[in-house]
Amino acid sequence: MHPVLETRDLTIRFGGHVAVDAVSCRFEPGTLTAIVGPNGAGKTTYFNLVSGQLRASSGQVLLFGEDVTRAAAPVRTRKGMGRAFQLTNLFPSLSVAENVRLAVQARAGMGLNLVSMWSRHVELIERADHFLKRVALLERRDTLASELSHGDQRKLEVAILLALEPEIFMFDEPTAGMSVDEVPVILELIHEIKAQKDKTILLVEHKMDVVRSLADRIIVLHQGALVADGDPAEVIASPIVQEAYLGVARA
């Protein structure tokens, strides 16, 4: 059986700088893997390579055993990969509801035509409202996305990701910029997805309390290379992580 997602010697160079250096990893269904490391370690760049926002210099990305290294991001999305960005990625001039409706409509195979007769597709509208309710944004469904606070924009992006119903969820610092009161909504959603036990979740997160509460596995990137991979407690306690990530010098 193929893993859901695999990278083999995945590498990207920007001029003479190697931002991701021959990273090989396998990701299985029903697992949540946290990707950690110091600033500039290559975490988001690795995410961009996996999801198709960047083209690899060398190496491979395999999705359900199929080589998608040269496939564009929308192709990977249609094949089951969902990505939430470190910075919000919304349609700012559309309403909250319209942003999610586009995702629901795309998932239903109806294309991205906003002027289609939504009155004939009540079930799709209700589906969009369902996802807005899950992220506590239903009451703001008619608000323009650009008028939301940063925290609410993050919640809207998660609603869009949920509406796409991917097999692989990729969260890049999902709680960044959120207030203390807003964070539990997103964390509970990630817990719910994990509890389904049939989805694969990749999570880039700086907050170690969040990592400890969610992760089945931690991988650590440092200067673009994979330096640790395994059980969260063991990885966090390892000397290389103490030095590279937590800034604790080894004896």
N, C-alpha and C positions, 0 to 999 in steps of 0.2 A: 504494500500500500504506500502510495506517495503521501508525504506530508501535505497539509493544506498550502503551506507557503515555505519556500526555501530560497536562500541566497547562497550562491557558490562563488567564493573568491570575489565578491562584489567590490568594485574599486571605481573611484572617480578622482581625476586629477584636474586641478585648475592651474595651468601653467606648470610650475615646478612643485606645487603644493599638492600632496596626496591627502584629500579630505576624508575619504573612506578607503581603508587599506585592506583589501582581500578579506572581507568579512563573510564568513560562512556560518549560516544558522538555519535550523529547521524549526518550524512552528506547527504544532499539532492542534486539532480541534478540541474545544473544551478547555483551553488553557489561556491564562493571562500572563503575558511576559512584559515585565517592566524593563525599559531601556534607559539606563542612567549613565551619568558621567559628568565631568566638569564642563563649564561653558567652553564651546569650541571643540568639543570632543568628536563631533560628527553625527550626533544623534538625529537632528532634523534633516541633515543631508542624506543620511541612510534612509530615513522615511521617504524623502523625495525620490530616491532611487527606486525604492520598493514600489511606491505608488505611481511612478511614471512621470513625475514633474521634472526629473533630471534624467539624462541619458548616461548610462554607465560608460566609463572608459574601457573597462574589461570586466569579466565575470558574468554571472547569470542570475536572473530572477525567475523562479519557477512557481506557477500558480496551479495547484492541483496536478502537478507533474508536467504541465505545459510550459515551455519556455516563452515568457512574455517580455524578455529583456528589451526588445525593440518595439514593443507595443505601446501605444500612446495611453495616457491616463484614462480617457473615457473608455477605451477598450478594456482595461483592467477593471474599471468600475462595473461594466456590464458582465464581466466574468465573476463578480462577487467580492470585489475589494472596495471598502469604504474608508474614506479618510477625512478626519476633522483636523483643521490646520491650527498652527500655533497662533496665527493671526486670522481673524474672521474672514471668511470667503463667501460673501452673500451678495444678493442683488439689492443694493441699497435703495433704489427707487421703487421697489415693489413692497407690498405690504408683507407683514409677518406670515399671514395665511397663504399669500401667493407664492412666497419662497418655498413653503413646504408642499403646496399643491403641485408645483413643478416637479419636485422629487417623486411625489406619489404618482403623478401622471407618467413620468419617465419609467418608474418601476412597473406600471401597468402596461407598458409598451405602446403608449399613445402619443409619444413624441413630446416636444416641448412647445406646444401651441397654446398660449395663454387665452386666446380668444375662442377656443373650442367651447362647445355648449356645456358649461359646467352644470347647468340645471338638469341636464340629462345624466349626469354622473354624480348623483347625490351620495352614493356610497364612497366615492373617491374624496369628496369634500369632507364627509364624516371621518374618513381615514386620516386626512390631514389634521382635522381637529383633534383626533385621538392622540397624535404625536405631539401636538401643541400642549395638550393637557398634561402629558407625561413630563414635559419640561416646565410646567407651570407658566405657560405663556398664552393660554387660551383667551384670557380676558384682553390680551393685547393683539389679537389676531388681525385687526384692521389698521394697526400702527405701521408706518413705514419702517423698514428695517434700519434705515439710517438714523431714525429718531430713538432707537433703543440705546440703553446704556451698554457699555462694553460687556458687562456680565450677562445681560439679556441677549446680546448678539451671540455670545458663546453658547447660550442655551438654545438659541434658534438654530445654530449650526449643528448642534447635536440632534435636534429634532429632524433636520434635513437628512442627516446621516441615518437615523433610525428609519425614516420613511423609505430610504433606498433598500432597506432590509438586506444588507450584505452578509456574506459568510465570514468576512474578515473585517473587524473594526480596528481602525488605527486612530488613536487619540494622541495628539501632540500637545502636551501641557493643557489638558481640558479645563483646568480650574484657574488658569492664569488670568489675572485681572478681575477675578470675582471677589465679592465681599464674603465675609465669614458666613453670612446667612445664606448666600447663594450656592456655596460649594456643596452642601449635602445633597442638593437636587441632582447634580451631575454624578456624584459618587454613588448615589443609590441606583441611578440608571445603569452605571457600569456594573454594579453588583448584580442587578437584575439580568443583564446580558450574560454575565459570567455564569449565573445560576442556571441558565438554559442548557449549559454543558455541551452545546453543539456548535458554538461560535468560537472563533479564534480572535483574541484581543491582543493588540500591541499598544503599549502605553509608554510615552515619554513623559517623565514627571520628575521635577526637582524635589518635591516635598516627600521626605523619606517616610513620614507617618502615613501618607497616602499609599506609597509603594508597599510598605509592610502590611497594610490592611487589605490590599487587593491582589498582590502578585503571587502567582504559583512559582515563578521563576524570574530571576534577574539576569540580564546580560549587561556588561559594562563596556562602554567604549572609551578609549583614551587615545588622543591624537590620531583618531580615525581607525584605530585597531581594536579588535575584540580582545579584552584582557581578562575577562572573567565571565562565567556562565554557570548558573546552577541554582540551588536552593537559596531563597532570600537570606536566611540567617547566616548561612555559610559564606555567601558572597559578600554581604555587608561586613562580616568579621574578617575577611581575608586581608592580608597585609597590603596587597596592591591597591585594593579599593580604599582602605584607610588612608593610604598615601595619595592616590590619584584623585579620589572623589571627595573624601572628607578632609583632606589636607593634614592628615596626621602622619608625621614622619616615622618611618620604620626604624626600629632600634638597630 
